[in-house]
């Protein structure tokens, strides 16, 4: 069964993120137009579309980083009124010089506390960071330099950062960049475990149809607006998908 092409199927009683009539312009150019999405907790929604379709812009709108029309609302399972959600975000692969001296522990301290990185890290703080890394199977990387991590290892560290504190919405902007095939499936399996444990919504941007088929619950074809929304198989097999992505 095909879902409404505007993606505005109603949420049930569980928590839900509603993107309603969101639009973004850059000067005279329309980047997003009347985008409507409902993302349920415990589900992964994959955004697919051609380059320049506005996928990363949509994530920035959900993050509140850019001005937009319409609204983004989050309703939890205990209230019918919108609340401010905790959002975790994993960007596309950042670049670190191989000689970058900071360790994974230093990166966590810089991103999650006001403590100067150059001060010694206490045992309690180190154990808290190690526990966060344990959730993504990277606890042994605590004292490794960020610059020498592989692509997959760095993405796991960034995922651990995005999960501190535990978010209600997790945004993944093409996290497969720089990860080999084996690392990709390990990464997504980790995301699945976290999603099931924390019952959070995952919004994923991906260009890999096989990964979308395997891990997404719903898929949205975006080209400045929502072209089609449905199951991964429905969207990837559609003439609209073939016309935009081949």
N, C-alpha and C positions, 0 to 999 in steps of 0.2 A: 504494500500500500504506500502511495506517495504522500509525503507530508506537505502541507501548505507551502508553496514556493516562497512565501515571505517568512517562513519559520516561526509563525506566531501561534503555534499550538500551545494551549494553556498548561501551566504548571499544576501539579497536584498539591497535596498538603505538605510535601517535603520542601526543603529549602530550594530556592530557585534564583538564578540571575536573569534579569530581563533587560535586554537591549531593545529600546523602543524608539523607533523613528530617528535613529542616529544618522546625522549627516556631518560631513567635514569638507570644507573648501580651503584651497590654497590660492588666494587671489581670485582669478576668474575660473580656475579649474575645480571641478567637483571630484573629490577623492572618494567620498562615500555619500550615498543617497538613500535615505529612508530605509536604513538597515534595521531589521527586527529579528531578534534571536531570543530563545528561551533555553537556558542551560541548567540542567537539573543536577543536584548533588549526587555524587556516586556515578556520574557519567562523564565520558570524554566526548567532546564535540570537536571535530576536526574541521578547520577552515582550509579549503583548497581553492586555487584559482591561478590565473596567469600572473607573471611579474607585472607589478604596477597596478594590481587589482584593488589595493587598499587593505590587504590582510594585516600588515604590521601597523597600519594606521588605526585599524579597528582595535587592536590590542592596546595601543596608546590611548585611545578614547576610553576603553574600559579601565585603564590605569588612572585616568584623570589627568594625563600629561598634556593633552591638547584640547583647545576649545572645540565644542561640537554642539549641534542642535540635537533635540531629542534628549533622552535620559537613559542612564544605566542604573537599575534598581536591584537590590538584593533583599530577598525575604527569607528569613530562616524558618525552621520547622515549628518554632514556638511563638511566632508573632505574624500577624497579617500586615504589619506596618514595615516599610523598608528600613533596613539598618545599614550601617557602614561596615562592609565586610573586610576581613583581613585578606589581602591579595599577595600571593607569591608569584614571582616573575623570573623566568630563566630566559635571558636574551640569546640572540644568535651568538655564535662562538666569538668571544672577545680575544684580543691578541695580547699575549704577554711575552716579553723578551725572555729568551732562555736564561739570561743572566739576572733576571729580576730577583732580588734577594729575599723578598717577603715569603714567608711560609704560609701554608694553608691556615694554620692557627692565627698568624698575623692578619690574614684576609678576613677571617671571621671576626676578630676583635675590631678591625677597622669598620666593618659593615654593621655590626650588631651592638656595639657599645661605645661609650664616650671615652673609654680608657685609651690613653696614648699607646700606640703600637710599640714604641721603643721601651716602654716599661716592662719589667718581667711579668709574665702571665702566671697567676697563682694556680695552685693545683686544682681548686674547685672550678675555676673558669676553664682550664684545660680539659677537665673531665666532662663538663657540659658540652664543650665543642666536640670532644671525641664521641659523645653519645649522639649528637646530631649527625656526625659523619657515619656512625654505625648504621643509621637508618638507610643509608645508600651504599653500604658495604665499602666505605672508604676510611674507616677508623685508623688504619695503619698509615694514612697519608698526613697525619696531623702536623708533623715536623718537616715534611717535604716542601721544597721550594715550588711555588706556583708555576714558575716558568719552565719546569722540566716535566710537568704532568702531560700525559697524552691527551688527545682531544676528548676521549671518552671519560678519562679520569677527571678532567677539568669540568665537564658537563655534570658529572655526579656531584662534585663539590658545589657547583652553582645551584644544583637542585637541593642539596642540603641547606644552603643558605636561604633559598626560597621557602623552605619548610620551617623556618625559624622566625617567628612563632608559627605554629600550625595554621595554615591559611584555610579559608573557606573556598577560595577560587585560586587555581594554579594555572598560570599562563605560560605556555611553552612556545617560543618563537623559533621554529625550525631547529630544535635541539639536536637533530641528527648531523648538523654540520661538523665535519672534522672527526666523526666517529666511524670506525670500521664496522663491517656487517655484524660480527659477533658482539661487538660492544653495543651496537644499536639495540639488539634484542634484549641484552642484559639491562640496558638503560630503561627501555619501555616496560620490562617486567618489574623493575623497581618502582616505576611510576604507578603501575597497576596495584602493586602491594600497598603503596602509600595511599592511593585513592580509596581502596577498599577499607583500609584501617581507619582513615580519617573522614571518610564519606564526604569528600570535597568534589567540587566541579573542576574539570580540566578543560581548558581551551587550548587547542593545539593547532599550530600552523605547520603544514608539511607538504612537500612536493612528491612524497613517496607513496604511490597508491597501495603498495603491498602492506606498508606499515599502517596506513589508514584502515585498510580492510581488517587487519588483525587486531588493532587496538581501539579504534573509535567505535562509539555507540551510535553517534549521529554524525553526518557529514553535511557541510554547507558549502555550496559552490558560490564563490563571491567574485563579482566583476564590477566593482563600484557599488553594487547593490546585490541583494540575495537573488541569485538566478534560480537556485534549486536547493531544497533541503530534504534529507531523507536518510535512509540507511546507507552505509558505505557502498554496498553493492548497487543500490538504486542510482546513486549519484554517479558513480564511476562508469556504470553501463549506459548512462543517459546520452542522448544525442547532444545535449547542451555541454556536457563535459568533453565529449570528443571534439566539438566545434571549438572549444576554448583551449584545450590542453592536448588534443591528439590522442 
